Amino acid sequence: MNIAFAGTDEFASRVLEGLISDLDVVYVITRPDKPRGRGLKITPSPVKEKALTLGVPVFQFEKLNDQALKVLKREAKSADLLVVCSFGLFIPKEMRSLYKFGAINLHPSLLPEYRGAAPIQSVLMDGKEETGASVIDVVDEMDAGDIYGQVKVEIEMDDNFLTLSEKLLVAGVPLLKKVISEMEKGSLKKYPQKGTPTFTKKIGKKEMVIKWNDSSEKILNLIRALSPKPGADTWFRGRRIKILKAKEVTDISHGLKNPGMIIVLDKKRLLVSTGDNFIEVITLKPQGKREMTAFEFIQGYRPEIGDFFKSIQS
């Protein structure tokens, strides 16, 4: 079976890499190159970069409008199935009908939970102990199609966005290949999603900011969800700081009523007061600087008694 692949982000690029090792991916559909990074350099999507490395033709569309469909009808007739993963655009029925076997989607959650744009970050923010990957039919409603297969993945306390993404790839790509194989054989069955759907949305700048009056658990979950990139935001002496790794503090009881207050212990431990206790910062990245340990931060920035990490720039 010849496969067309539609995706955009790093997770999708890894799925593409896993598929192409065993299947014939004849072309890729992705989003246009966009300005990224501090210098706003025009950069291709991770999926485009991977496709070019693998020698796969690429089509890029900002919208899947009539003009895009005309290109696909004319130039991309060679595929039997469209595989979608983290693409970012709605796949219209007219596009799905171009393919003999329609379109399927690999979504990194146990649907109907965590439909939408940020399932991996959201499940970590919510402190869940389990998630998974689902392969579903692509339909008019977002992430609402019948399920072809699911696999569960355990979430451990030290998992962050990067490590959980890796677990979901290890579990999800073989599931996707199995579904495609059974679809080709004509033995594939599907079943409706069961349960009450929950929804996620794209993580914006406001959602990246640490609110120090939140509980330690909620703050730690936010840090895990945004690590290693883009990082959870706070401010110190007017400069943005990305908190990349932190842990629960169990050897000190809460005695402060000042969320965000910094406590330096033994000249090497960086503790921050939260709404109910403390967290200990392990690694962080000041704006314009490299990632550093808490000890390096203490030595370089010398936080004093009365210094705070803040939720707004001031």
C-alpha positions as CSV (number, residue, x, y, z in Angstrom):
1,M,0.0,0.0,0.0
2,N,1.3,3.5,-0.9
3,I,1.0,6.0,1.9
4,A,0.6,9.8,1.9
5,F,1.6,11.5,5.2
6,A,0.3,14.8,6.6
7,G,2.1,16.2,9.6
8,T,4.0,19.2,10.9
9,D,5.8,19.0,14.3
10,E,8.7,17.0,15.7
11,F,6.4,14.2,17.0
12,A,5.0,13.8,13.5
13,S,8.4,13.7,12.0
14,R,9.4,10.8,14.2
15,V,6.2,9.0,13.2
16,L,7.1,9.6,9.5
17,E,10.6,8.2,10.1
18,G,9.1,5.1,11.7
19,L,6.6,4.5,8.9
20,I,9.1,4.9,6.1
21,S,11.3,2.1,7.4
22,D,8.6,-0.5,6.5
23,L,6.1,1.2,4.2
24,D,6.1,3.1,0.9
25,V,5.5,6.8,1.8
26,V,5.2,8.4,-1.6
27,Y,4.7,12.0,-0.6
28,V,4.3,14.3,2.4
29,I,1.9,17.1,3.1
30,T,3.0,19.8,5.6
31,R,2.7,23.5,6.5
32,P,4.7,26.3,4.9
33,D,8.1,27.3,6.1
34,K,7.7,29.9,8.9
35,P,9.9,32.3,10.9
36,R,11.1,30.6,14.1
37,G,13.5,31.1,17.0
38,R,15.1,34.3,18.3
39,G,16.2,35.5,14.9
40,L,12.9,34.6,13.2
41,K,14.7,32.7,10.6
42,I,12.5,31.2,7.9
43,T,12.6,27.5,8.8
44,P,10.8,24.4,7.4
45,S,8.6,22.3,9.6
46,P,10.3,19.2,11.3
47,V,8.2,17.0,8.9
48,K,9.5,18.8,5.8
49,E,13.1,18.5,7.1
50,K,12.7,14.8,7.7
51,A,11.0,14.2,4.4
52,L,13.8,15.9,2.5
53,T,16.4,13.9,4.4
54,L,14.6,10.7,3.5
55,G,14.1,11.8,-0.2
56,V,10.3,12.0,0.0
57,P,8.5,14.6,-2.2
58,V,6.8,17.4,-0.2
59,F,3.7,19.5,-0.7
60,Q,3.1,22.5,1.5
61,F,-0.2,24.2,2.1
62,E,-1.3,27.1,4.4
63,K,-4.9,26.0,3.8
64,L,-6.5,23.0,2.3
65,N,-8.7,25.0,0.0
66,D,-9.8,24.3,-3.6
67,Q,-6.4,25.3,-5.0
68,A,-4.6,22.8,-2.7
69,L,-7.1,20.0,-3.6
70,K,-6.5,20.7,-7.3
71,V,-2.8,20.2,-6.8
72,L,-3.3,17.0,-4.9
73,K,-5.7,15.6,-7.5
74,R,-3.3,16.4,-10.3
75,E,0.1,15.7,-8.7
76,A,-0.5,13.2,-5.9
77,K,-2.7,10.4,-7.2
78,S,-0.2,7.7,-6.3
79,A,-1.3,7.1,-2.7
80,D,-3.9,4.7,-1.4
81,L,-4.1,6.0,2.2
82,L,-3.6,9.3,4.0
83,V,-2.0,9.0,7.4
84,V,-2.3,12.1,9.6
85,C,-0.4,13.0,12.7
86,S,-0.1,16.5,14.4
87,F,-0.8,18.3,11.1
88,G,-2.7,21.3,12.4
89,L,-5.3,21.6,9.7
90,F,-8.7,20.1,9.3
91,I,-8.8,17.4,6.6
92,P,-11.9,18.1,4.5
93,K,-14.1,15.2,3.1
94,E,-13.1,16.2,-0.5
95,M,-9.4,15.5,0.4
96,R,-10.1,12.3,2.3
97,S,-12.1,11.0,-0.8
98,L,-8.9,11.2,-2.9
99,Y,-7.6,8.1,-1.2
100,K,-8.9,4.5,-1.8
101,F,-8.7,3.8,2.0
102,G,-9.6,7.3,3.2
103,A,-7.6,8.8,6.0
104,I,-6.5,7.7,9.5
105,N,-5.0,9.7,12.3
106,L,-2.4,8.7,15.0
107,H,-3.4,10.8,18.1
108,P,-1.3,10.7,21.3
109,S,-4.0,10.1,23.9
110,L,-6.6,7.6,24.9
111,L,-9.5,9.0,23.0
112,P,-12.0,10.4,23.6
113,E,-9.8,11.9,26.3
114,Y,-7.6,14.9,25.3
115,R,-8.8,15.6,21.9
116,G,-7.2,18.6,20.3
117,A,-3.8,20.3,19.8
118,A,-1.8,19.5,23.0
119,P,-2.7,16.1,24.4
120,I,0.8,15.3,25.7
121,Q,1.4,18.6,27.5
122,S,-2.2,18.5,28.9
123,V,-2.0,15.0,30.3
124,L,1.2,16.0,32.2
125,M,-0.3,19.2,33.4
126,D,-3.2,17.3,34.8
127,G,-0.9,14.9,36.7
128,K,-2.3,11.8,35.1
129,E,-0.7,8.4,35.6
130,E,-1.7,6.9,32.3
131,T,-2.2,7.9,28.7
132,G,-1.8,6.2,25.3
133,A,-2.0,6.4,21.6
134,S,-5.1,6.0,19.4
135,V,-5.4,5.3,15.7
136,I,-8.8,6.6,14.4
137,D,-10.8,7.3,11.3
138,V,-10.6,10.9,10.2
139,V,-14.0,12.5,10.1
140,D,-15.6,16.0,10.0
141,E,-15.4,16.4,13.8
142,M,-12.0,16.9,15.4
143,D,-10.5,13.7,16.7
144,A,-14.0,12.1,16.9
145,G,-13.6,9.2,14.4
146,D,-14.1,5.6,15.2
147,I,-11.1,3.8,16.8
148,Y,-9.1,1.2,14.9
149,G,-6.7,0.6,17.8
150,Q,-5.4,1.9,21.1
151,V,-2.4,1.2,23.3
152,K,-1.8,2.4,26.9
153,V,1.3,4.1,28.2
154,E,2.2,4.5,31.9
155,I,3.3,8.0,33.0
156,E,6.0,8.1,35.7
157,M,6.7,10.9,38.1
158,D,10.0,11.9,36.3
159,D,8.4,11.9,32.8
160,N,8.4,15.2,31.0
161,F,7.2,16.2,27.6
162,L,10.3,14.7,25.9
163,T,10.3,11.4,27.6
164,L,6.6,10.9,27.4
165,S,6.6,11.7,23.7
166,E,9.3,9.0,23.2
167,K,7.2,6.5,25.1
168,L,4.2,7.3,22.9
169,L,6.2,7.0,19.7
170,V,7.6,3.6,20.8
171,A,4.0,2.4,21.5
172,G,2.1,4.3,18.8
173,V,4.2,3.7,15.6
174,P,3.9,-0.1,15.8
175,L,0.2,0.2,16.4
176,L,-0.2,2.4,13.4
177,K,1.7,-0.1,11.2
178,K,-0.5,-2.9,12.5
179,V,-3.6,-1.0,11.6
180,I,-2.3,-0.2,8.1
181,S,-1.4,-3.9,7.6
182,E,-4.9,-5.1,8.7
183,M,-6.5,-2.4,6.6
184,E,-4.7,-3.7,3.5
185,K,-5.7,-7.3,4.3
186,G,-9.4,-6.3,4.7
187,S,-9.5,-7.6,8.3
188,L,-9.6,-4.3,10.1
189,K,-12.4,-3.6,12.5
190,K,-13.3,-0.3,14.2
191,Y,-15.5,0.8,17.1
192,P,-17.0,4.1,18.3
193,Q,-15.3,6.2,20.9
194,K,-16.9,5.6,24.3
195,G,-17.0,8.0,27.2
196,T,-17.2,11.8,27.7
197,P,-14.7,13.7,25.5
198,T,-12.3,16.1,27.0
199,F,-10.5,18.7,25.0
200,T,-7.1,20.5,24.8
201,K,-6.1,23.6,23.1
202,K,-2.8,25.0,21.9
203,I,-0.5,26.0,24.8
204,G,-0.2,29.8,24.7
205,K,2.2,32.2,26.4
206,K,-0.1,32.7,29.3
207,E,-0.3,29.0,30.0
208,M,3.5,28.8,30.1
209,V,3.8,31.1,33.1
210,I,4.3,29.7,36.6
211,K,1.8,31.0,39.1
212,W,3.6,30.6,42.4
213,N,0.5,30.7,44.5
214,D,-0.6,27.4,42.9
215,S,0.2,24.2,44.7
216,S,3.6,22.6,44.4
217,E,2.0,19.6,42.6
218,K,0.4,21.9,39.9
219,I,3.6,23.9,39.4
220,L,5.7,20.7,39.1
221,N,3.3,19.3,36.5
222,L,3.5,22.5,34.5
223,I,7.3,22.3,34.5
224,R,7.2,18.7,33.4
225,A,4.7,19.4,30.6
226,L,6.9,22.2,29.1
227,S,10.3,20.6,29.5
228,P,12.7,20.7,27.8
229,K,11.0,23.1,25.4
230,P,9.6,25.7,25.5
231,G,10.1,25.7,29.3
232,A,7.9,27.1,32.1
233,D,8.3,30.9,32.5
234,T,9.0,33.0,35.5
235,W,10.9,36.3,36.1
236,F,13.8,37.2,38.3
237,R,15.0,40.8,38.6
238,G,13.0,41.6,35.4
239,R,14.6,38.9,33.3
240,R,12.7,35.8,32.0
241,I,13.8,32.5,33.4
242,K,12.8,29.1,32.0
243,I,12.5,26.5,34.8
244,L,13.3,23.2,33.1
245,K,13.5,20.7,36.0
246,A,12.3,20.8,39.6
247,K,11.3,18.4,42.3
248,E,9.1,18.1,45.4
249,V,10.6,19.2,48.7
250,T,10.0,16.7,51.5
251,D,12.6,17.6,54.1
252,I,11.3,21.1,54.9
253,S,7.9,22.1,56.1
254,H,6.2,25.2,54.7
255,G,6.5,28.2,57.0
256,L,6.1,31.1,54.6
257,K,3.1,33.0,53.2
258,N,5.1,34.5,50.3
259,P,4.7,32.4,47.1
260,G,7.6,32.9,44.8
261,M,10.1,33.7,47.6
262,I,13.6,32.2,46.9
263,I,15.4,30.3,49.7
264,V,19.0,29.3,49.2
265,L,20.1,26.3,51.4
266,D,23.7,25.2,51.9
267,K,24.8,27.6,49.2
268,K,23.7,25.1,46.5
269,R,20.0,24.3,46.9
270,L,17.5,26.6,45.2
271,L,14.0,26.4,46.9
272,V,11.0,28.4,45.9
273,S,7.9,28.9,48.1
274,T,4.6,27.9,46.5
275,G,1.0,28.1,47.6
276,D,1.3,25.2,49.9
277,N,5.0,24.2,50.3
278,F,8.3,24.5,48.4
279,I,9.7,23.1,45.2
280,E,13.4,22.7,44.6
281,V,14.7,24.0,41.2
282,I,17.2,21.6,39.6
283,T,17.9,23.2,36.1
284,L,16.9,26.5,34.6
285,K,17.7,28.8,31.7
286,P,17.9,32.6,32.1
287,Q,17.0,34.6,29.0
288,G,19.8,34.8,26.5
289,K,21.9,32.3,28.5
290,R,22.7,28.6,28.4
291,E,20.9,26.0,30.6
292,M,22.5,25.8,34.0
293,T,22.2,24.0,37.3
294,A,20.7,25.6,40.4
295,F,24.2,25.8,41.9
296,E,25.5,27.7,38.9
297,F,22.5,30.0,39.1
298,I,23.2,30.7,42.8
299,Q,26.9,31.4,42.1
300,G,26.2,33.6,39.1
301,Y,23.1,35.6,40.2
302,R,23.5,35.4,44.0
303,P,19.9,35.6,45.0
304,E,19.4,37.4,48.3
305,I,17.0,37.1,51.2
306,G,13.7,38.7,50.0
307,D,14.3,37.9,46.3
308,F,11.4,36.4,44.4
309,F,10.6,34.5,41.3
310,K,7.6,36.4,39.9
311,S,4.7,35.6,37.6
312,I,4.9,38.9,35.8
313,Q,7.8,40.9,34.5
314,S,8.7,43.7,36.9
